[in-house]
Amino acid sequence: MSQEFPELGIYTLPGRISDPQRTLEEVPLAEELGIGSIWPAERYDYKNVEVLCGAAAAITSSIKIATGLMNYPTHHPMELCSFGATMSHLSGNRFAMGFGRGFDRLYDVFGSPRANMQGLSEIPEVLRSLWNNGMFSGENSIGKFPYLFMKTPPDNAPPMLLGAMGPKTLALAGRHYDGVLLHPFLTDRAISESAEIVRSAAEQAGRDRNACKVWATLVSAADQSEEETLAIGPARLLTYVHMDGYGELMCKINGWDPAVLREIRNHPLFEGGKSADQDFTRYETAEVTSLFPDHWMPESAALGSAEHCANRLNDQFDAGADGVLIHGSLPRQVKTLLAAYRKVRRKDYFEQHDPWFAPSPVGTGF
């Protein structure tokens, strides 16, 4: 069975959760709805991405599976190698491995090395060497490896993608990765500019201009209650813009005025160093999100009627995305969205253009 919407993906277990068994309901439903890919996210509590991906492969037959996203400093290369090879075989070649830069503060607390640009370029090369040649030996920014080896490399090496927002990371993805996942809450203009950075970098590295597939992340709440829409959209954006440096970068990329960030961060709700992401549920921050300028959400998300949200999906493709990852809503919450999208979907285009990632050879970008 092939999926009706290969150009669409959806997160499973978005946000903070303590019941991973929900994935056993969400993943089969996503496949039944025709969504092309399911994306388990990594958090260091009840969202072990390796377990979630294995479960997704075991209970599905056609939907693709991608990690969205992993942090390489908290995983040894041989663990990543084994995970990718196992998932490729277990899923019948339906798996893609996604990485993100993560947060320095978290690495420092964990006592692990920080991610850096050099490491982000080297980790796919180490894994491609293991998956294709069965070995890697050397010292780089990731570590010193006298001899890493796989006795039997996988028949199909998984493709790899990188989560990126800034121009340097986007260009790195274009040079070294098979795909890039753009940050949530980007305007259409920011998506277009990001896609051009990725494709130009791929071309300059001697690759096909479209070798690195560009996937947008669209936070969507179609036909939801006002309370649920606020929780899915503005409350999720707050978790990003509340962070020092992170919010400024998002404003810069989107062309938004960062002046409001100080008012948001100085709100009494956050007294005592409380975090929007860790200390509150998505239903407890409406008082703060009311400070957002009126244009932020319409420009960067899909909130409202199913018809409006379906058109917002097409806006992402018009801006240059190869695929769109639906974020915020659960599979059971996107049924009306998919019904509306079916009416405006560019079926002929996607029959000719595969949005999924294809693995690249050893030495890509070097």
C-alpha positions in Angstrom: 0.0 0.0 0.0 1.4 3.4 -0.9 0.6 6.6 1.0 -1.8 9.1 -0.6 0.1 12.1 0.6 3.9 11.3 0.3 4.7 15.0 0.6 3.2 15.3 4.1 4.6 14.1 7.4 3.3 14.5 10.9 5.0 14.4 14.3 4.0 11.7 16.8 3.8 12.7 20.4 4.4 16.4 20.0 5.5 18.4 23.0 6.0 17.0 26.5 4.3 13.7 27.1 4.5 10.9 29.7 2.6 8.2 27.9 4.6 6.8 25.0 1.9 4.2 24.4 0.0 6.9 22.5 2.4 6.2 19.6 0.8 2.8 19.2 -2.5 4.6 18.3 -1.1 7.7 16.5 1.2 5.9 14.0 -1.3 3.4 12.5 -3.9 6.2 12.2 -1.4 8.4 10.4 -0.8 5.5 8.0 -4.5 4.9 7.6 -5.1 8.6 6.7 -2.6 8.4 3.9 0.1 10.6 5.5 3.4 9.9 3.9 5.7 9.9 7.0 5.6 9.8 10.7 8.3 11.7 12.8 9.0 10.6 16.3 10.9 13.4 18.2 13.7 12.9 20.7 13.4 13.9 24.3 15.3 12.4 27.2 12.4 11.2 29.2 9.5 9.1 27.7 10.4 9.8 24.1 13.4 7.6 23.3 13.4 8.0 19.6 15.0 4.6 18.9 12.2 2.8 20.7 9.5 4.9 19.1 10.9 4.3 15.6 11.2 0.6 16.2 7.6 0.5 17.4 6.5 2.5 14.4 8.2 0.1 12.0 6.7 -2.9 13.7 3.1 -1.7 13.4 3.1 -0.2 9.9 3.8 -1.4 6.4 4.1 1.6 4.1 4.4 4.9 6.0 7.9 6.3 6.1 9.6 7.0 9.5 12.1 9.8 10.3 13.7 10.9 13.5 12.8 14.5 14.2 15.4 15.2 15.5 18.4 13.6 17.3 21.4 15.2 18.9 24.6 13.5 17.9 26.7 14.4 21.0 24.5 12.2 23.2 25.0 9.2 21.0 28.1 7.2 20.2 28.6 6.8 16.4 28.4 3.0 16.7 25.0 3.3 18.4 23.8 5.6 15.6 25.3 3.2 13.0 23.4 0.2 14.6 20.2 2.2 14.9 20.2 3.2 11.3 21.1 -0.2 9.9 18.6 -2.0 12.1 15.8 0.5 11.2 16.6 0.2 7.5 16.2 -3.6 7.6 13.3 -3.6 10.1 11.2 -1.1 8.2 11.9 -2.4 4.7 14.0 0.7 3.7 11.4 3.2 5.0 13.7 5.1 7.5 15.5 8.4 7.5 17.8 9.7 10.3 17.4 13.3 11.3 19.9 15.4 13.3 19.6 18.7 15.1 22.2 21.0 16.7 20.4 21.0 20.0 21.2 23.4 22.9 24.6 24.1 24.5 23.0 24.6 27.9 21.6 21.1 27.9 24.9 19.5 26.7 26.7 21.3 29.5 24.2 20.1 32.1 24.5 16.5 30.8 28.3 16.7 30.7 28.4 15.8 27.0 30.4 17.7 24.3 28.6 20.5 22.5 27.5 20.1 18.9 29.4 22.2 16.4 29.4 22.9 12.7 32.4 20.6 12.1 30.7 17.8 13.9 27.5 18.2 12.0 29.5 17.9 8.8 31.5 14.9 10.0 28.8 12.7 11.6 27.1 11.8 8.2 30.5 11.0 6.7 31.3 8.6 9.6 28.0 6.9 9.3 28.1 6.7 5.5 31.6 5.1 5.8 30.2 2.5 8.2 27.1 1.8 6.2 28.8 1.6 2.8 32.4 0.4 3.5 31.9 -1.3 6.9 34.6 0.7 8.7 35.8 4.1 9.9 39.1 5.0 11.5 40.4 8.4 12.5 40.2 11.4 14.8 37.8 14.3 14.2 35.8 16.8 16.2 33.4 14.0 17.3 36.1 11.9 18.9 39.1 9.6 18.4 38.1 6.3 16.8 40.9 3.7 16.4 38.5 1.4 14.6 34.8 1.4 14.1 33.4 -1.4 12.0 30.3 -3.2 10.8 30.8 -6.8 9.8 27.9 -6.7 7.4 26.8 -3.3 6.2 23.1 -2.8 5.4 21.7 -3.4 2.0 20.2 0.1 2.0 21.9 2.9 3.9 19.4 5.3 5.4 19.3 8.9 4.1 20.2 11.6 6.6 18.7 15.1 7.2 19.6 18.1 9.3 17.3 20.4 11.2 18.4 24.0 10.4 17.4 27.6 10.8 20.5 29.9 10.4 22.1 30.4 7.0 25.4 28.6 7.9 23.6 25.5 9.1 21.3 25.6 6.0 24.3 25.7 3.7 26.0 22.9 5.6 22.9 20.8 5.1 23.0 21.5 1.4 26.6 20.3 1.1 26.5 17.2 3.3 23.0 16.0 3.9 20.2 14.3 1.9 17.5 16.6 3.3 16.9 19.6 5.6 14.0 20.2 8.0 13.2 23.8 8.4 12.3 25.3 11.8 8.6 25.8 12.7 7.1 29.2 12.5 8.9 30.5 9.4 7.2 32.9 7.1 6.8 32.0 3.5 9.5 34.4 2.5 11.9 32.8 5.1 11.1 29.4 3.7 11.9 30.6 0.1 15.2 32.2 1.2 16.2 29.1 3.2 15.5 26.8 0.3 17.6 28.9 -1.9 20.5 28.8 0.5 20.3 25.0 0.7 20.1 24.4 -3.1 22.8 26.9 -3.9 25.1 25.3 -1.4 24.4 21.9 -2.8 25.2 23.1 -6.3 28.4 24.8 -5.2 29.5 21.5 -3.6 29.2 19.8 -7.0 25.9 18.1 -6.2 22.6 18.2 -8.0 20.8 21.4 -7.0 17.9 19.3 -5.6 19.9 16.6 -4.0 19.1 17.9 -0.5 15.3 17.8 -0.1 13.8 20.8 1.7 11.0 20.1 4.2 9.1 22.9 5.9 7.5 22.5 9.4 4.0 23.9 9.6 2.3 24.2 12.9 -1.4 23.5 12.1 -4.7 23.6 14.0 -7.6 23.0 11.6 -11.1 23.2 12.9 -10.0 23.2 16.5 -11.5 25.0 19.5 -10.2 28.4 20.4 -8.4 26.9 23.5 -6.8 24.1 21.5 -5.8 26.5 18.7 -4.0 28.7 21.2 -2.3 25.7 22.7 -1.2 24.3 19.4 0.0 27.6 17.9 0.9 30.6 20.0 1.8 28.6 23.1 4.2 26.5 21.0 5.8 29.6 19.4 6.3 31.0 23.0 8.5 28.1 23.9 11.0 29.2 21.2 10.9 33.0 21.4 11.2 32.9 25.2 14.7 31.6 24.9 17.5 34.2 24.8 19.2 34.3 21.5 16.8 31.8 19.9 13.9 34.3 19.8 16.2 36.9 18.3 17.3 34.6 15.6 13.7 33.7 14.7 12.8 37.4 14.5 15.8 38.1 12.3 15.0 35.3 9.9 11.3 36.3 9.7 11.9 40.0 9.6 9.9 40.5 12.8 10.6 43.3 15.3 12.4 41.7 18.3 11.4 44.6 20.7 8.4 42.6 22.0 10.7 39.8 23.2 11.8 41.8 26.3 8.2 42.3 27.4 7.5 38.6 26.9 10.5 37.4 28.9 9.8 39.9 31.7 6.3 38.8 32.2 5.5 37.9 35.9 4.6 34.4 34.8 8.3 33.7 34.4 9.5 35.1 37.7 12.2 33.0 39.4 13.7 31.8 36.1 10.7 29.7 35.0 10.7 28.3 31.5 7.8 28.5 29.0 8.8 25.0 27.7 9.5 23.2 31.0 7.3 24.8 33.7 3.9 25.4 32.1 1.5 23.4 30.0 0.5 24.8 26.6 -2.8 25.9 28.1 -1.3 28.1 30.8 0.4 30.8 28.8 -2.4 32.6 26.9 -1.8 35.7 29.1 1.7 35.9 27.6 1.0 35.0 24.0 -1.6 37.8 23.8 1.5 40.0 23.6 2.4 38.6 20.2 2.0 41.1 17.3 -1.2 40.2 15.3 0.7 39.2 12.1 3.1 36.7 13.7 0.7 33.7 13.7 -1.0 34.2 10.3 2.4 34.6 8.6 4.0 31.5 10.2 1.4 28.9 11.0 -1.9 27.4 9.8 -4.7 28.1 12.2 -8.4 28.3 11.4 -10.7 26.4 9.0 -9.6 23.3 7.2 -9.8 25.0 3.9 -7.5 27.8 5.1 -5.0 25.4 6.5 -5.0 23.3 3.3 -4.2 26.4 1.3 -1.4 27.2 3.8 0.1 23.8 3.0 0.2 24.8 -0.7 1.8 28.1 0.4 4.7 26.1 1.7 5.2 24.3 -1.6 4.9 27.6 -3.5 7.7 28.9 -1.3 10.0 26.1 -2.3 9.4 23.2 0.1 9.6 19.6 -1.2 7.6 18.3 1.7 5.7 19.6 4.8 5.9 18.2 8.3 2.6 19.0 10.1 3.4 19.9 13.7 1.3 20.5 16.8 -1.8 18.5 15.8 -2.3 14.8 16.4 -3.2 12.5 13.5 -6.8 12.4 14.8 -6.9 16.2 14.6 -6.0 16.5 10.9 -8.8 14.5 9.2 -10.7 17.6 8.0 -7.4 19.2 7.0 -6.5 16.2 4.8 -10.0 16.2 3.3 -9.7 19.9 2.4 -6.2 19.4 1.1 -7.2 16.6 -1.2 -9.3 19.1 -3.1 -6.5 21.6 -3.7 -3.5 19.1 -3.9 -1.3 19.3 -6.9 -1.6 15.6 -7.6 0.1 15.7 -11.0 3.2 17.5 -9.6 3.8 15.0 -6.8 3.4 12.1 -9.2 6.5 13.4 -11.0 8.4 14.7 -7.9 9.3 12.3 -5.1 9.6 14.4 -1.9 11.4 11.8 0.1 15.2 11.7 0.8 17.7 9.6 -1.2 21.0 8.5 0.5 24.2 10.0 -0.8 27.6 8.4 -1.2 30.6 8.6 1.0 32.5 11.8 0.6 29.4 13.9 -0.1 30.2 17.6 0.3 33.9 17.0 0.9 
